[in-house]
Amino acid sequence: MIRLDAATVLLQWATGGLFFLWVTTRRREVGIGYGWLLRGVYGTMAAGALIAGDLLRPDTGRDVCSVLTTAAAAGALALSVVRRKAGVAGERERRARVAARLPASTLAVEAGDEAGRAEFPPAVDLLAPAAGAVGLVLAGAHSGGPEALAVIRTVLGAAFLGAVSDAMLLGHWYLVQPGLGRGPLLDLVRWTAWTWPFEVAALLWPPGMVRVLEGRIDDGWNGTLGWFWVACAVTTIALCVVTRAALKERAYSAVMAATGLLYLAILTAFGTDLVARAILAG
């Protein structure tokens, strides 16, 4: 069994989201505002994990790591704001290519002004998820049941939920940065698909959802929740496949269609992780 509590779920979401923020920012293609958005959102979640832990079910190791995660996310955000005028290398290169096609373009001047400034170093974005990962290991070890399995489920859940959440948020960012290539979004969709089999396998591993489907663990709904979990898991990977297919279309509307599909994928991904853990916590 594995204990389910709000503080651990919030720290999972924050840690996974911040890690996949680094996966995106290391490409140096997405505008700096995207990093500001995600550091703010996930830093707030990490702070929420601390509050929830203090109010509902304290765990000293996890709660200390929640503080460190919040502080690291805030520090990365502050550094990015300080170095905002440097822009992002990939975005500058794209604007330079556009400027080369236009006579007397002001874009070329702006790119030159930015080029000499120190950019935000993407490695800084690894500090927050590193602290969060330590907290998740400690939380998993204290969650009951087989210790190693609980830790694996907790860490894999963070990666799974973080990848699909960042993919949906990045899909919306194309409204702000319409010239952005599809590589960063495809990267996150691939990561979601890659983490899916490990997430499902960890949740199936006994004592897990296999026993729920066999009827050896009661889900409280005569087996209905167990099959609901199966539907969520299958639908999530199907949505990843359909999203990748949508992004092969050349029209800009394909990105918006993919974002809509990722909305659904978030719902089914959370169903895959949280429904299983709620059943197994019972």
VOLUMBA-54214 format. One record per residue (C-alpha): residue number from 1; residue in three letters; x, y, z. Coordinates in steps of 0.02 Angstrom, whole numbers. Example, Ala and Ser with C-alpha at 12.3 -4.5 7.8 and 13.67 -1.06 7.14 Angstrom:
residues 2
+-----+------+--------+--------+--------+
:  nr : rest :     px :     py :     pz :
+-----+------+--------+--------+--------+
:   1 :  Ala :    615 :   -225 :    390 :
:   2 :  Ser :    684 :    -53 :    357 :
+-----+------+--------+--------+--------+
end
This chain:
residues 282
+-----+------+--------+--------+--------+
:  nr : rest :     px :     py :     pz :
+-----+------+--------+--------+--------+
:   1 :  Met :      0 :      0 :      0 :
:   2 :  Ile :     50 :    183 :    -18 :
:   3 :  Arg :    -16 :    329 :     82 :
:   4 :  Leu :    -92 :    473 :    -16 :
:   5 :  Asp :    -83 :    649 :     53 :
:   6 :  Ala :   -102 :    823 :    -20 :
:   7 :  Ala :     72 :    886 :     27 :
:   8 :  Thr :    160 :    745 :    -65 :
:   9 :  Val :     49 :    765 :   -219 :
:  10 :  Leu :     86 :    952 :   -226 :
:  11 :  Leu :    273 :    923 :   -207 :
:  12 :  Gln :    265 :    789 :   -342 :
:  13 :  Trp :    179 :    907 :   -462 :
:  14 :  Ala :    300 :   1049 :   -424 :
:  15 :  Thr :    456 :    940 :   -436 :
:  16 :  Gly :    405 :    859 :   -601 :
:  17 :  Gly :    351 :   1023 :   -676 :
:  18 :  Leu :    512 :   1111 :   -628 :
:  19 :  Phe :    619 :    969 :   -696 :
:  20 :  Phe :    533 :    974 :   -865 :
:  21 :  Leu :    548 :   1163 :   -864 :
:  22 :  Trp :    736 :   1131 :   -870 :
:  23 :  Val :    710 :   1005 :  -1010 :
:  24 :  Thr :    630 :   1147 :  -1109 :
:  25 :  Thr :    740 :   1295 :  -1058 :
:  26 :  Arg :    903 :   1203 :  -1096 :
:  27 :  Arg :    853 :   1211 :  -1280 :
:  28 :  Arg :    864 :   1403 :  -1272 :
:  29 :  Glu :    716 :   1424 :  -1390 :
:  30 :  Val :    567 :   1469 :  -1281 :
:  31 :  Gly :    548 :   1650 :  -1223 :
:  32 :  Ile :    598 :   1697 :  -1046 :
:  33 :  Gly :    417 :   1731 :   -997 :
:  34 :  Tyr :    379 :   1546 :  -1006 :
:  35 :  Gly :    510 :   1513 :   -873 :
:  36 :  Trp :    438 :   1652 :   -765 :
:  37 :  Leu :    265 :   1576 :   -778 :
:  38 :  Leu :    318 :   1399 :   -732 :
:  39 :  Arg :    436 :   1448 :   -592 :
:  40 :  Gly :    299 :   1553 :   -516 :
:  41 :  Val :    166 :   1418 :   -532 :
:  42 :  Tyr :    270 :   1272 :   -470 :
:  43 :  Gly :    358 :   1374 :   -337 :
:  44 :  Thr :    185 :   1416 :   -268 :
:  45 :  Met :    139 :   1231 :   -272 :
:  46 :  Ala :    296 :   1188 :   -174 :
:  47 :  Ala :    248 :   1319 :    -45 :
:  48 :  Gly :     74 :   1243 :    -42 :
:  49 :  Ala :    153 :   1073 :     -7 :
:  50 :  Leu :    235 :   1147 :    147 :
:  51 :  Ile :     72 :   1223 :    209 :
:  52 :  Ala :    -27 :   1064 :    175 :
:  53 :  Gly :    103 :    959 :    262 :
:  54 :  Asp :    103 :   1071 :    414 :
:  55 :  Leu :    -87 :   1072 :    427 :
:  56 :  Leu :   -129 :    893 :    379 :
:  57 :  Arg :     14 :    769 :    396 :
:  58 :  Pro :    187 :    837 :    439 :
:  59 :  Asp :    342 :    750 :    375 :
:  60 :  Thr :    500 :    841 :    425 :
:  61 :  Gly :    611 :    784 :    281 :
:  62 :  Arg :    482 :    816 :    147 :
:  63 :  Asp :    431 :    983 :    220 :
:  64 :  Val :    610 :   1046 :    230 :
:  65 :  Cys :    635 :    997 :     48 :
:  66 :  Ser :    475 :   1090 :      5 :
:  67 :  Val :    553 :   1247 :     79 :
:  68 :  Leu :    713 :   1219 :    -21 :
:  69 :  Thr :    615 :   1188 :   -181 :
:  70 :  Thr :    516 :   1348 :   -157 :
:  71 :  Ala :    673 :   1448 :   -121 :
:  72 :  Ala :    767 :   1377 :   -271 :
:  73 :  Ala :    622 :   1412 :   -388 :
:  74 :  Ala :    609 :   1590 :   -321 :
:  75 :  Gly :    796 :   1614 :   -339 :
:  76 :  Ala :    795 :   1552 :   -519 :
:  77 :  Leu :    649 :   1668 :   -557 :
:  78 :  Ala :    741 :   1817 :   -482 :
:  79 :  Leu :    899 :   1779 :   -581 :
:  80 :  Ser :    799 :   1763 :   -742 :
:  81 :  Val :    717 :   1931 :   -711 :
:  82 :  Val :    886 :   2012 :   -678 :
:  83 :  Arg :    955 :   1942 :   -841 :
:  84 :  Arg :    797 :   1969 :   -943 :
:  85 :  Lys :    877 :   2092 :  -1063 :
:  86 :  Ala :    992 :   1956 :  -1130 :
:  87 :  Gly :    842 :   1865 :  -1202 :
:  88 :  Val :    860 :   1686 :  -1265 :
:  89 :  Ala :    990 :   1630 :  -1393 :
:  90 :  Gly :    872 :   1527 :  -1500 :
:  91 :  Glu :    742 :   1664 :  -1506 :
:  92 :  Arg :    876 :   1791 :  -1556 :
:  93 :  Glu :    935 :   1677 :  -1697 :
:  94 :  Arg :    758 :   1659 :  -1763 :
:  95 :  Arg :    733 :   1847 :  -1761 :
:  96 :  Ala :    901 :   1870 :  -1848 :
:  97 :  Arg :    846 :   1752 :  -1987 :
:  98 :  Val :    687 :   1852 :  -2007 :
:  99 :  Ala :    784 :   2016 :  -2003 :
: 100 :  Ala :    900 :   1955 :  -2140 :
: 101 :  Arg :    752 :   1946 :  -2258 :
: 102 :  Leu :    694 :   2124 :  -2218 :
: 103 :  Pro :    779 :   2286 :  -2271 :
: 104 :  Ala :    841 :   2400 :  -2131 :
: 105 :  Ser :    759 :   2293 :  -1999 :
: 106 :  Thr :    764 :   2350 :  -1819 :
: 107 :  Leu :    764 :   2168 :  -1767 :
: 108 :  Ala :    946 :   2153 :  -1816 :
: 109 :  Val :    992 :   2298 :  -1703 :
: 110 :  Glu :    899 :   2223 :  -1556 :
: 111 :  Ala :    983 :   2055 :  -1580 :
: 112 :  Gly :   1153 :   2138 :  -1580 :
: 113 :  Asp :   1113 :   2233 :  -1419 :
: 114 :  Glu :   1063 :   2072 :  -1331 :
: 115 :  Ala :   1206 :   1963 :  -1393 :
: 116 :  Gly :   1337 :   2033 :  -1275 :
: 117 :  Arg :   1235 :   2008 :  -1116 :
: 118 :  Ala :   1247 :   1857 :  -1000 :
: 119 :  Glu :   1096 :   1743 :  -1019 :
: 120 :  Phe :   1005 :   1648 :   -884 :
: 121 :  Pro :   1101 :   1483 :   -857 :
: 122 :  Pro :    976 :   1337 :   -880 :
: 123 :  Ala :   1070 :   1229 :   -753 :
: 124 :  Val :   1000 :   1340 :   -614 :
: 125 :  Asp :    829 :   1265 :   -652 :
: 126 :  Leu :    892 :   1096 :   -591 :
: 127 :  Leu :    916 :   1153 :   -411 :
: 128 :  Ala :    730 :   1159 :   -368 :
: 129 :  Pro :    683 :    987 :   -437 :
: 130 :  Ala :    839 :    912 :   -358 :
: 131 :  Ala :    781 :    971 :   -187 :
: 132 :  Gly :    604 :    914 :   -224 :
: 133 :  Ala :    663 :    742 :   -279 :
: 134 :  Val :    750 :    716 :   -111 :
: 135 :  Gly :    588 :    764 :    -24 :
: 136 :  Leu :    490 :    641 :   -130 :
: 137 :  Val :    609 :    499 :    -88 :
: 138 :  Leu :    586 :    538 :     97 :
: 139 :  Ala :    398 :    553 :     78 :
: 140 :  Gly :    389 :    389 :    -17 :
: 141 :  Ala :    493 :    300 :    115 :
: 142 :  His :    371 :    358 :    249 :
: 143 :  Ser :    211 :    322 :    152 :
: 144 :  Gly :    188 :    142 :    205 :
: 145 :  Gly :    199 :    -23 :    113 :
: 146 :  Pro :    355 :    -89 :     27 :
: 147 :  Glu :    477 :     56 :     45 :
: 148 :  Ala :    567 :     40 :   -122 :
: 149 :  Leu :    405 :     21 :   -219 :
: 150 :  Ala :    328 :    171 :   -132 :
: 151 :  Val :    479 :    279 :   -174 :
: 152 :  Ile :    477 :    223 :   -356 :
: 153 :  Arg :    291 :    261 :   -372 :
: 154 :  Thr :    311 :    432 :   -294 :
: 155 :  Val :    458 :    485 :   -403 :
: 156 :  Leu :    386 :    413 :   -564 :
: 157 :  Gly :    220 :    499 :   -527 :
: 158 :  Ala :    312 :    665 :   -515 :
: 159 :  Ala :    394 :    640 :   -684 :
: 160 :  Phe :    233 :    582 :   -767 :
: 161 :  Leu :    125 :    725 :   -701 :
: 162 :  Gly :    261 :    855 :   -730 :
: 163 :  Ala :    287 :    807 :   -912 :
: 164 :  Val :    103 :    812 :   -960 :
: 165 :  Ser :     71 :    974 :   -863 :
: 166 :  Asp :    219 :   1064 :   -943 :
: 167 :  Ala :    165 :   1003 :  -1115 :
: 168 :  Met :     -7 :   1081 :  -1093 :
: 169 :  Leu :     64 :   1245 :  -1027 :
: 170 :  Leu :    191 :   1254 :  -1169 :
: 171 :  Gly :     51 :   1226 :  -1295 :
: 172 :  His :    -30 :   1385 :  -1231 :
: 173 :  Trp :    136 :   1478 :  -1243 :
: 174 :  Tyr :    127 :   1467 :  -1433 :
: 175 :  Leu :     -7 :   1601 :  -1423 :
: 176 :  Val :    125 :   1717 :  -1349 :
: 177 :  Gln :    270 :   1657 :  -1459 :
: 178 :  Pro :    190 :   1600 :  -1623 :
: 179 :  Gly :    356 :   1586 :  -1715 :
: 180 :  Leu :    417 :   1451 :  -1596 :
: 181 :  Gly :    458 :   1285 :  -1678 :
: 182 :  Arg :    367 :   1128 :  -1627 :
: 183 :  Gly :    522 :   1039 :  -1562 :
: 184 :  Pro :    501 :   1090 :  -1378 :
: 185 :  Leu :    319 :   1034 :  -1374 :
: 186 :  Leu :    356 :    870 :  -1463 :
: 187 :  Asp :    495 :    841 :  -1338 :
: 188 :  Leu :    375 :    853 :  -1190 :
: 189 :  Val :    245 :    743 :  -1274 :
: 190 :  Arg :    381 :    612 :  -1303 :
: 191 :  Trp :    433 :    622 :  -1121 :
: 192 :  Thr :    253 :    595 :  -1067 :
: 193 :  Ala :    242 :    441 :  -1177 :
: 194 :  Trp :    411 :    377 :  -1116 :
: 195 :  Thr :    365 :    391 :   -932 :
: 196 :  Trp :    193 :    312 :   -957 :
: 197 :  Pro :    245 :    127 :   -961 :
: 198 :  Phe :    355 :    147 :   -806 :
: 199 :  Glu :    215 :    236 :   -713 :
: 200 :  Val :     86 :    104 :   -758 :
: 201 :  Ala :    204 :    -40 :   -721 :
: 202 :  Ala :    246 :     30 :   -549 :
: 203 :  Leu :     62 :     49 :   -507 :
: 204 :  Leu :     21 :   -126 :   -569 :
: 205 :  Trp :    163 :   -208 :   -473 :
: 206 :  Pro :     96 :   -305 :   -321 :
: 207 :  Pro :     31 :   -250 :   -204 :
: 208 :  Gly :    -46 :   -142 :   -339 :
: 209 :  Met :   -182 :   -123 :   -467 :
: 210 :  Val :   -164 :   -303 :   -527 :
: 211 :  Arg :   -239 :   -359 :   -363 :
: 212 :  Val :   -377 :   -230 :   -377 :
: 213 :  Leu :   -423 :   -296 :   -550 :
: 214 :  Glu :   -417 :   -474 :   -482 :
: 215 :  Gly :   -535 :   -424 :   -341 :
: 216 :  Arg :   -408 :   -460 :   -205 :
: 217 :  Ile :   -404 :   -276 :   -153 :
: 218 :  Asp :   -573 :   -193 :   -132 :
: 219 :  Asp :   -589 :    -24 :   -219 :
: 220 :  Gly :   -752 :     13 :   -128 :
: 221 :  Trp :   -851 :     20 :   -291 :
: 222 :  Asn :   -866 :   -164 :   -337 :
: 223 :  Gly :   -718 :   -153 :   -455 :
: 224 :  Thr :   -780 :      1 :   -549 :
: 225 :  Leu :   -635 :    111 :   -496 :
: 226 :  Gly :   -510 :    -19 :   -549 :
: 227 :  Trp :   -577 :    -21 :   -727 :
: 228 :  Phe :   -592 :    169 :   -723 :
: 229 :  Trp :   -405 :    171 :   -688 :
: 230 :  Val :   -374 :     56 :   -837 :
: 231 :  Ala :   -475 :    175 :   -947 :
: 232 :  Cys :   -374 :    325 :   -885 :
: 233 :  Ala :   -208 :    238 :   -918 :
: 234 :  Val :   -254 :    179 :  -1093 :
: 235 :  Thr :   -330 :    347 :  -1140 :
: 236 :  Thr :   -175 :    442 :  -1083 :
: 237 :  Ile :    -56 :    350 :  -1200 :
: 238 :  Ala :   -184 :    358 :  -1340 :
: 239 :  Leu :   -194 :    547 :  -1319 :
: 240 :  Cys :     -3 :    558 :  -1329 :
: 241 :  Val :     -7 :    465 :  -1495 :
: 242 :  Val :   -147 :    574 :  -1565 :
: 243 :  Thr :    -59 :    733 :  -1505 :
: 244 :  Arg :    101 :    686 :  -1595 :
: 245 :  Ala :      0 :    650 :  -1752 :
: 246 :  Ala :    -85 :    820 :  -1739 :
: 247 :  Leu :     83 :    909 :  -1726 :
: 248 :  Lys :    136 :    834 :  -1893 :
: 249 :  Glu :     10 :    946 :  -1979 :
: 250 :  Arg :     84 :   1107 :  -2049 :
: 251 :  Ala :    -59 :   1223 :  -2002 :
: 252 :  Tyr :    -37 :   1330 :  -1846 :
: 253 :  Ser :   -207 :   1269 :  -1786 :
: 254 :  Ala :   -127 :   1098 :  -1760 :
: 255 :  Val :    -36 :   1168 :  -1608 :
: 256 :  Met :   -200 :   1227 :  -1533 :
: 257 :  Ala :   -279 :   1058 :  -1569 :
: 258 :  Ala :   -132 :    973 :  -1483 :
: 259 :  Thr :   -153 :   1087 :  -1333 :
: 260 :  Gly :   -336 :   1038 :  -1319 :
: 261 :  Leu :   -288 :    855 :  -1324 :
: 262 :  Leu :   -160 :    886 :  -1187 :
: 263 :  Tyr :   -297 :    960 :  -1078 :
: 264 :  Leu :   -382 :    791 :  -1087 :
: 265 :  Ala :   -216 :    702 :  -1059 :
: 266 :  Ile :   -190 :    796 :   -895 :
: 267 :  Leu :   -358 :    734 :   -831 :
: 268 :  Thr :   -324 :    554 :   -879 :
: 269 :  Ala :   -144 :    562 :   -817 :
: 270 :  Phe :   -200 :    621 :   -646 :
: 271 :  Gly :   -332 :    485 :   -649 :
: 272 :  Thr :   -196 :    358 :   -686 :
: 273 :  Asp :    -87 :    413 :   -541 :
: 274 :  Leu :   -206 :    475 :   -407 :
: 275 :  Val :   -349 :    351 :   -427 :
: 276 :  Ala :   -228 :    205 :   -410 :
: 277 :  Arg :   -143 :    281 :   -259 :
: 278 :  Ala :   -309 :    323 :   -176 :
: 279 :  Ile :   -369 :    143 :   -198 :
: 280 :  Leu :   -206 :     72 :   -135 :
: 281 :  Ala :   -206 :    192 :     13 :
: 282 :  Gly :   -372 :    116 :     68 :
+-----+------+--------+--------+--------+
end
